[in-house]
Amino acid sequence: MSTRRATISDVAREAGVSASTASVVFSGKTPTSEATRARVIAAAASLGYTGPDPRAASLRRGRSGIVGVVFDQHLGTAFLDPVTTHMMDGLADGVSRLGAALLLLRDDGVTVSEPSLHTAPIDAAVLIGCSPRMRDSLEIVRGRGIPVVVVEGDAGEGIPRVLLDNAEAQREAALHVAALGHRDVVIVTLPTDTARRRGWIADDAEVRVDVTADRLAGARAVFPDAPALAAATSSIDEGAIAGRTIFADPDRRPTAVIAQSDLLAAGVIRAAEEAGLRVPHDVSVTGFDGVVVDGLAPHVLTTLVQPATAKGRAAGEAVAAMLEDAEPSGLALSCTFREGTTTAPPPTR
């Protein structure tokens, strides 16, 4: 018994149409009559033909049809952050016209897995600027000569970037806090380096993560002397760890906390309530992202709403442009300040 895979020519012969007509029925790129389409589909079913061999299409194009998206932590952890989910939805939309698949790659500098950023058969890569390893990943991709787009990071000359106004947006939230009368403020930041060390950030410390550095600069444009405490990742648990440190000494508690993500802010609120503090009566808290955070009710977080889906879509469209030999364009997006119920004037002491 022959095990030869049926081809589009076999289907065309069975349906009594040309090979090109049978091909467009499967590609959908050119309209065909309903009767012709029905004959081709019936012929394909009878021959067990399920569609063009993607391997052959890849060989013809000289491409894999895969776009790599690089994360520096366990994917299960990364997708606990709603910002990641929204961004990936937009990225999938952006590359959809290529018919490309997204391959999620972990590049944490420690874990050895295949495929890796060094070996994966990808046509292009998307790097995320809030990753502490973004610069290291960029060197790997550049070494392979693969087109790359960076989201919220400084990749240097000639690399398409999708930017968010992190510094200006964070400054706007800080101005809101200052306008309420707060002077004793603490900042809770996203990771500052590849080690993801928790703890107070020294005045002379280098912050190697672009998003963290930009948001810190925005807050300190208003509160230049505000101490900053680094979290290991953007999560409610990490925010709670930071909050417990901040509120540990009753005599040195701030009246406001500016957190660099909504998840961190939710954790800070949890720690404040554990310490017997009322939000916003005893302490005000702001976030950044504008996502839905489970368990935050009855609070409505004062935050910056970022266009995460549009951010991902812009990155995908830049990838598509490069692979179509067009000139990719960067994009600068803006956040929107949203006042909630977690900020108020400081308590009278």
C-alpha positions in Angstrom: 0.0 0.0 0.0 1.4 3.4 -1.0 2.0 5.8 1.9 2.6 8.8 -0.4 1.1 12.0 0.9 -1.6 13.4 -1.5 -0.6 16.6 -3.2 -2.5 19.6 -4.4 -2.1 18.3 -7.9 -3.9 15.1 -6.9 -6.7 17.1 -5.4 -7.0 19.2 -8.6 -7.1 16.2 -10.8 -9.8 14.6 -8.6 -11.9 17.8 -8.6 -11.4 18.4 -12.3 -9.9 21.9 -11.8 -6.4 23.4 -12.3 -3.8 23.1 -9.6 -3.7 26.8 -9.2 -7.5 26.9 -8.6 -7.2 24.1 -6.0 -4.4 26.0 -4.4 -6.3 29.2 -3.9 -9.2 27.3 -2.4 -6.8 26.4 0.5 -5.0 29.7 0.7 -8.1 31.9 0.5 -6.1 34.6 -1.3 -8.4 34.7 -4.3 -12.2 34.2 -4.3 -13.7 31.1 -6.0 -17.2 30.0 -6.7 -19.0 28.1 -3.9 -19.4 25.1 -6.3 -15.7 25.0 -7.2 -14.8 25.3 -3.6 -17.1 22.4 -2.6 -15.7 20.2 -5.4 -12.1 20.8 -4.2 -12.9 20.3 -0.5 -14.7 17.0 -1.3 -11.8 15.8 -3.4 -9.4 16.7 -0.7 -11.5 14.8 1.9 -11.6 11.7 -0.3 -7.8 11.7 -0.7 -7.0 12.5 2.9 -5.4 15.8 1.9 -5.5 18.3 4.8 -3.7 21.3 3.3 -0.3 22.4 2.0 2.8 21.0 3.8 4.0 23.9 5.9 7.6 22.5 5.6 7.5 22.9 1.9 6.1 26.4 2.2 8.9 27.3 4.6 11.5 26.0 2.2 10.1 28.0 -0.7 10.1 31.2 1.4 13.5 30.5 3.0 11.8 31.1 6.3 10.5 29.2 9.3 7.4 31.2 9.7 8.2 31.6 13.4 8.7 34.8 15.4 10.4 34.3 18.8 9.3 36.3 21.9 11.9 36.3 24.6 11.2 36.1 28.3 13.7 36.0 31.1 11.7 34.1 33.6 9.5 31.0 33.8 6.6 31.4 31.4 4.1 30.5 34.0 5.3 33.4 36.1 5.4 35.8 33.2 1.8 35.2 32.3 0.6 35.8 35.8 1.0 39.5 34.8 -2.1 40.6 32.8 0.1 43.1 30.9 2.0 40.2 29.3 -1.3 38.6 28.2 -2.6 41.8 26.7 0.7 42.4 24.9 0.9 38.9 23.5 -2.7 39.3 22.1 -1.6 42.4 20.3 1.6 40.8 19.1 -0.3 37.9 17.6 -2.6 40.3 15.8 0.4 42.3 14.5 2.1 39.3 12.8 -1.1 37.7 11.6 -0.8 38.9 8.1 2.4 36.9 7.8 0.7 33.7 8.9 3.5 33.4 11.4 3.5 31.5 14.7 4.9 32.9 18.0 7.5 30.8 19.8 8.0 31.7 23.5 11.6 31.4 24.5 13.1 31.5 27.9 16.5 33.3 28.2 17.3 33.7 31.9 21.1 33.0 31.5 20.7 29.9 33.7 18.2 27.4 32.3 19.4 25.2 29.5 16.5 24.2 27.2 15.8 23.6 23.5 14.9 25.3 21.4 16.9 28.3 22.9 17.5 31.8 21.7 20.8 30.5 20.3 19.3 27.7 18.2 15.6 28.3 17.6 14.7 28.5 13.9 13.1 31.9 14.1 12.7 34.6 11.4 12.7 37.5 13.9 12.7 38.2 17.6 10.8 40.5 19.9 12.6 41.6 23.1 10.9 43.1 26.1 12.6 46.2 27.7 11.3 45.4 31.2 13.4 42.2 31.1 16.7 42.6 33.1 18.3 40.4 30.4 17.1 42.4 27.4 20.6 43.7 26.5 22.1 40.2 26.8 19.4 38.7 24.6 19.9 41.4 22.1 23.6 40.5 21.7 22.6 36.8 21.0 20.1 37.9 18.3 22.4 40.4 16.7 25.1 37.7 16.6 22.7 35.5 14.6 21.8 38.3 12.2 18.1 38.0 13.0 15.8 41.0 12.7 14.7 42.2 16.1 12.2 44.6 17.6 12.5 45.9 21.1 9.4 46.8 23.3 10.1 49.6 25.8 13.9 49.4 25.7 16.9 51.2 24.3 18.4 48.8 21.7 20.7 51.3 20.0 20.8 52.7 16.5 18.9 51.0 13.8 16.7 48.7 16.0 12.9 49.4 15.7 11.4 50.2 19.1 8.0 50.5 20.5 8.2 53.0 23.3 5.9 53.9 26.2 6.1 57.3 28.0 7.2 55.6 31.2 9.0 58.6 32.8 6.4 61.2 31.9 3.5 58.9 33.0 5.2 58.1 36.3 5.9 61.8 36.8 2.2 62.5 36.3 1.2 60.1 39.1 3.9 61.6 41.4 2.6 65.1 40.7 -0.9 63.9 41.7 0.5 62.5 45.0 2.4 65.8 45.6 -0.7 67.8 44.9 -2.5 66.0 47.6 0.1 67.2 50.1 2.4 64.1 50.4 6.1 64.7 51.1 7.1 61.4 52.8 7.0 59.0 49.8 8.6 55.6 49.1 8.9 54.1 45.6 8.6 50.3 45.0 10.3 49.4 41.7 10.4 46.6 39.2 13.6 44.5 39.1 16.8 46.6 38.6 19.2 44.0 37.3 19.5 40.4 36.1 20.0 39.1 39.7 16.5 40.4 40.6 17.7 41.4 44.0 15.2 42.7 46.5 16.2 45.6 48.7 16.8 49.3 49.0 18.4 50.9 45.9 21.6 52.8 46.7 21.8 56.4 45.4 24.8 55.4 43.2 23.4 52.1 42.0 23.1 51.4 38.3 19.5 50.4 37.3 20.1 48.2 34.2 16.4 47.7 33.3 15.1 50.5 31.0 11.5 50.5 32.2 12.5 50.5 35.9 15.0 53.3 35.3 12.5 55.4 33.4 9.7 55.1 35.9 12.1 55.8 38.8 13.3 58.9 37.0 9.8 60.1 36.6 8.9 59.7 40.2 12.1 61.3 41.4 11.5 64.3 39.1 8.9 65.1 41.7 10.3 63.4 44.8 14.1 63.5 44.3 14.9 62.2 47.8 12.3 59.4 47.9 13.9 56.1 48.9 13.3 53.2 46.4 12.8 49.6 47.2 13.4 47.0 44.4 11.1 44.0 44.0 12.2 40.7 42.4 9.3 40.7 39.9 5.9 42.2 39.2 3.6 40.3 41.5 1.2 40.8 44.4 3.4 38.6 46.6 6.5 40.7 45.8 4.5 43.9 46.5 3.5 42.5 49.9 7.1 41.7 50.7 8.1 45.2 49.9 5.2 46.7 51.8 6.0 44.7 54.9 9.6 46.2 54.8 8.2 49.7 54.3 5.6 49.5 57.1 7.7 47.5 59.6 8.7 50.5 61.7 5.6 52.5 62.9 7.8 55.6 63.5 9.1 55.7 59.9 6.1 54.9 57.8 5.6 57.0 54.6 2.2 58.6 53.8 2.4 57.4 50.2 3.8 54.6 48.1 4.4 54.9 44.4 4.5 51.3 42.9 5.8 50.6 39.4 3.1 48.1 38.6 -0.5 47.5 39.6 0.4 44.0 41.0 3.1 45.5 43.2 0.6 48.2 44.3 -2.0 45.5 45.3 0.7 43.8 47.4 1.6 47.0 49.1 -2.1 47.6 50.0 -2.2 44.1 51.4 0.8 44.7 53.6 -0.6 48.1 54.7 -3.8 46.4 55.8 -1.8 43.7 57.7 0.0 46.6 59.5 -3.4 48.0 60.5 -3.2 50.9 58.1 -6.2 52.1 56.1 -5.9 52.9 52.4 -6.1 55.8 51.6 -6.7 57.4 55.0 -3.4 56.4 56.5 -1.4 55.7 53.4 -1.9 56.4 49.7 -0.8 53.9 47.0 -0.5 54.3 43.2 0.2 51.7 40.6 1.1 51.5 36.9 -0.5 49.5 34.1 -4.3 49.8 34.4 -5.1 46.1 34.6 -7.7 44.2 36.5 -6.2 42.9 39.8 -8.1 40.1 41.5 -8.8 40.7 45.2 -8.3 44.4 45.1 -11.9 45.3 45.8 -13.3 47.5 47.3 -10.3 49.6 46.2 -10.1 51.2 42.8 -6.4 51.7 42.2 -5.1 55.1 41.3 -2.8 54.2 38.3 -1.5 54.8 34.9 -3.4 52.9 32.2 -1.0 51.7 29.5 -2.1 50.5 26.0 -0.5 47.0 26.4 -2.4 45.4 23.5 -1.5 48.3 21.1 2.1 48.0 22.3 2.2 44.3 21.3 0.4 45.0 18.0 2.9 47.7 17.1 5.8 45.3 17.7 4.1 42.6 15.6 3.5 45.1 12.7 7.2 46.2 12.9 8.3 42.5 12.6 5.9 42.0 9.7 7.3 45.1 7.9 10.9 43.9 8.3 10.1 40.4 6.9 8.3 41.9 4.0 11.4 44.0 3.2 9.6 47.2 4.1 10.8 50.0 6.4 9.6 49.3 10.0 8.5 52.2 11.9 8.8 52.7 15.6 5.9 53.9 17.7 5.6 56.0 20.8 2.6 55.3 22.9 1.2 57.2 25.9 -0.4 56.2 29.2 -3.5 57.7 30.7 -3.7 58.8 34.3 -6.7 57.3 36.2 -7.5 58.5 39.7 -9.1 55.8 41.9 -9.9 55.5 45.6 -6.4 54.6 46.8 -5.0 58.2 47.1 -6.1 61.0 49.4 -4.4 63.8 51.4 -1.9 62.6 54.1 -3.1 62.0 57.6 -2.6 64.8 60.2 0.3 63.8 62.5 
